[in-house]
Amino acid sequence: MSSAHHHPQFLCGLLGTRHPIIQAGMVWCTGADLVVAVGRAGGLGTLGAGSMYPDELREEISRVQAAWDGPFAVNVPLLYPAVEEHMETIARERVPVVFTSAGSPRKWTDHLKVAGCTVIHVVSSAVFARKAEAAGVDAIVAEGFEAGGHNGREETTTMCLVPEVVDAVGIPVIAAGGLHDARSLLAALALGASGVQMGSRFVMTRENPAHQAFKQRIAEAGAGETRLMLKDVTPVRLLRGPEGSFFDQVARAEEAGADVEALRALLGRGRAKRGMREGDLLEGELEIGQVSALLDDLPGAGELVERIVNRYRAFGTADMAPGFHWDALAHNPG
């Protein structure tokens, strides 16, 4: 279904950004400093509310607003226990853009739009994309199997998922999963996406609050060192840790045919924080995408956005993304 709403200019207008580049709202790997740096460079920075208590989210939103008067976003997993409090905060603080995930957007979309929020929902299939559009969301994130963290069970890759979702809906589609540079942006736009969301790439930036030990492990990662695990509990893509790590424990349990209850007991609580924020590579969850094998530098987040934009411009192949010209975005306040 071709639509003018699929043009990147429309997405940038919807978000109020200069560039169609979104920093994903990851658990334990976002904060005000990162969000502000991305916003100042013309992208959209996102707070990941899924790992924040209500008072923490309020504090981070206040920090963003004190340093930046432009657009930013909050990602709210709809299965989060305190989702009502998060939504109250978002509405009260007039957060410009809200990403919802891990659940049906039908319950909260109207509430958020009445509060003046632009609402974007994350999906892993065209079926869910259509349902989200019917629920009234303003745009869709089509997140492929390559992505880090919690993921769809369908295992549909970004290259297959994005055009399928673009053809299924008439609202902007944002590509996610395995995207990290100007080539990724070009490929996503050529597939019909209006922009890109990058998570793993922004973990590897100086402003990201992830633990340095986690970042170092990502820098050392090679091809094939991530795996989608715990599919019977809550699918999550993990990076291999040292010998005997949580990754190995889950792999052995799944190979031995462990049931759901045994896997839940093994998962326990707090592993994501231990791994990504506290740097416990042995017992923590190390959530990152397949693209980790390509990430070995640590730029500033704003520098990263500018680098992607400048290299995209240098390709001289804007005709591959019909209707998209960077200069036409200059009127949007970033």
N, C-alpha and C positions, 0 to 999 in steps of 0.2 A: 504494500500500500504506500505509494509514493506521496509525499506531503511536503509542503513548504515548511511545516513544523519540524522536519528532519534536518533542515539546514542549520549549521553551527551558529549562524548569526542569531537565529531564533532562540537557541539555548542560551547564548551569552546574554541576550536581552532578558530572558526569563530569570537568569541568575544575577544579572547586574555586573557581570565580569567582563574583562577584556578578552580573555582566552577561554576556550572550551576545555579546560584542564581542571579536574577536581581531585583533591587529596582526600582519600577515603577516610571515613570515621571508624578507625580500628580500635579494638579494645586494647587498653594498656599502652597504646602507641600513639596517642594524640594529646595535645595540650594547647594552651593559648599561644605560646610562642610559635609553635608550628603553624597554627591556623592563621595568625597575623602575618607571618612571613610569606605564606602562600598567597594570601589576599593582597598584600602590597605589591606582589609581582604580577597580579592580574588574574590569578586563578581563584578557585573557591576552596578555602580551608574548612575542614569539618572536625568537630569534636565527637569522639566516640563515647556516647553516654552509656553503652552497655557495660562498661567497667567502672562506672562512677556512681557513688551514692548520691541521693538528691542534693545534699549540701555541696558536694564536690562539683556537680554540674553547675549549680548556681554560681559558685566561685569562679569556675573556668569561663563561663559566659561573661561574668563581670570583668574578668581580666581581658578578654577579647575586646569587649566594648570600650574599655578604658584606653586601649592602645590603637583601636582601629574602628573607623566609622563606616567602613564599607561592608559588603555582603560576606556572610559566613554561614555555616550550616551546623546542624547537630544530627547525628545518626542515632536512631532509637530502635534497638531490636524489640519487636512487639511482644516477645515472650519474657522480657525483663520484668522481674517481680514488682518493681516500683514504677511501672510505666505511667500510671496515673499522675504521680508526683512530677515525673519528668515532663509530661505533657503540660501540666499546669505551669511549670517554670518556663517552658518554651513559649507558651501563649502570653504569659505575663511579661516576659522580657522581649517579646516581639522578635524572636529569632527569624531571620528572613527566609531560610531554606531548611527543610527537615527531610532527612532520608529515613524511611522506615524499612524494616527488614524482618525476617524470621517470623512471619505471621501474615494474616490477612490485613490489608490496609483499610478495609471497609469501615471498621469501627471508628478510626481516628481521622480519616482524611477530611471529612466535612468539618469536624471540630477545629482542625488545624487551619483550614482555609478560611473559616470564619475569623480566626485570629490573625489573618493576613499572611500566613506562611505559604510559600511554594512547597508542594509536597512531591517527593520523588520516592518511588518504591523499587527495591532491589529484587530481581527475579532470576531464576535459573532455567526458565522454559517459556515458550511462547504462550502456552496455556495460562500460566500465571500472569504473564504480561497483559493478556486480554482482560483477565479478571481485575487487575489493578487499574487498567484504563477505565473499565466499567465502574469502578469504585470512585473515579473522579480525580486520580492523581494527575499531576502536571507533566511528568516525565518518568521514564523507566531506566533503571540500570540493569543491563543484561550482563550478568557476571558468569563467565565461563569457568570450566572445571580447573583451569590452571591457577585460579586465585588461591590466596592463602586464607587461613582462618576457616570459619564455618562456611560450608559450601553446599551446593545442590547434590542430591543423590544421583541425578541423571547422568553425570559425567559428560555433559555436552561441552565441547571446547568453544572458546570464544569465537574462533573463525567460523564455526557452524552456527552458534547461537545468535550472534549479532544480526546477520542478514535475515534469519528466521523471525526474530522479534521485530526488526524494522518492517518486514513485510506484513506483520500481524497487527500493528497498531498505527495510529495516526498522530501520536504524540512523540516528542523527542526521545531518542534512545541513546543512552550513554554506555559505551563499551567498557567492560572491566574484566580483568583476569589475564595476567601475563603481559601487561602493557607497561612500558617503562621509559620510552624515549620517543624521539621525533618520528622514527620509522613506525613505531606502534601507533602514534597519532594518525599518520598518513594511512596506514592500513585500516584503522577503525573508520575513518571518514570514507575511504573507498568502499567499505562494506555498507555504508549508509548510516552509520552512527553520526550523532550530532556533536559528540565530544567523548572524552575519556575520563575514567576514574582510575587512579593509581593508588595502590596501598603499599605493597612491598617496597616500591621505589622510594616512597616517602618515609618508610621506616629508616632507610639508609640516608638520613640527612642529619645535619648537626643539631637542629632544633628538636628532633624527635626525642621524647623522654624515655624511649626504650633503653635498657641497660647496655652498657658498652660491650659486655661479654656476649650478649645476644647479637649485637651488630657485628662483632668480630667473627662470630660463627657464621653469619650470613656471608660475610666477605670471603670466607674460606670454602663455602659450599660449592659443590660440583653438581653436574647434571645427575638427575635421578636420586637426589638425596632428600626429596620431599615425597610424602605419600598421603593420599586421602584415607584417613583412618576413622575408627569408631562409627562406621556408617550405620550400625544398628542402634546407636545411642544418639549421637549428634555429630554428623559428618564434619570433620575438621582436617585441614591439610597441615601436616606437621613436618618439621625439619629434623633429620636424624641428629641425635645428641651423641655424647661419648658412649663407649661400651657400657651396656647395662642401664642405659638411660630409660626414661619414661617411654620414648619411642620404641625401644627394644622390648620393653615390658608389654606394651600393647600389641606389637607385632607377634610376639610369642603367644600371647593369650588368644589372639584372633586365629592364629594358625592351629591352635589346640582346640578350637571350636567353643571358646568361652561364650556363655549366654549373656543376655543383656544385663542382668543383675550383676554378674561378675565383672563385666566391663565398667558398669557404673561405679562399683566399689573401687575398682582400680583407678578410675578417673578421680574420684573424690572431689574435693573442693580446693579452689585457689591455685591450681596448677598453672593457669595462664599467667597470673600475676607473678608467680615464682619464676617462671621461665623468662618472660619478656621484660618485665619491669625490674625484677630483682636479680636476674642473671644466673639463676640456678639451671645450668644446662643439663644436669643429671636427672632431677626430679620434676622440672617444670615442663610445661607445654611450650614448644617453640613454633608458633604459628607464622608461616610465611609461604609465599607462592613459589611456583616452579621457577619463576624468573630470578629467584635468589642466586641461581648459578651464574647470572650475568651481572650481579651487583658487587662491585668491589671498591667503590669510592664513597666518600661521605661529603657531598657538597652541602652548602646552605640550601634550604628549601626554596627560597626566592631565586637563588642562582640556578637551581634545577629547572624551575619553570621557565626562566629566561633562556636557558640553554636549549630546552625542547622547542620553544617558539622560534629561536634564531636558526636552529638547524632545520626545522620544518620549512621556514622561509627560503633557506638556501637550496632546498631541493628544486625549486622552480617548477613544481608539478602541481600547482593548485588546481589545474583543470581536472585532476583526478578526483577532486572533491567538488563537484559542480555547485556553484553558488557561494562558495566560501572564499573570501579574500580578507586577509588580516587587516588591511587598511580600512575596510568597512566597519570594523569593530571599534575604531578609535573614539566614537561618540559615547561608548558605554563607560561609565565611571568604574574603574577597577580598584 
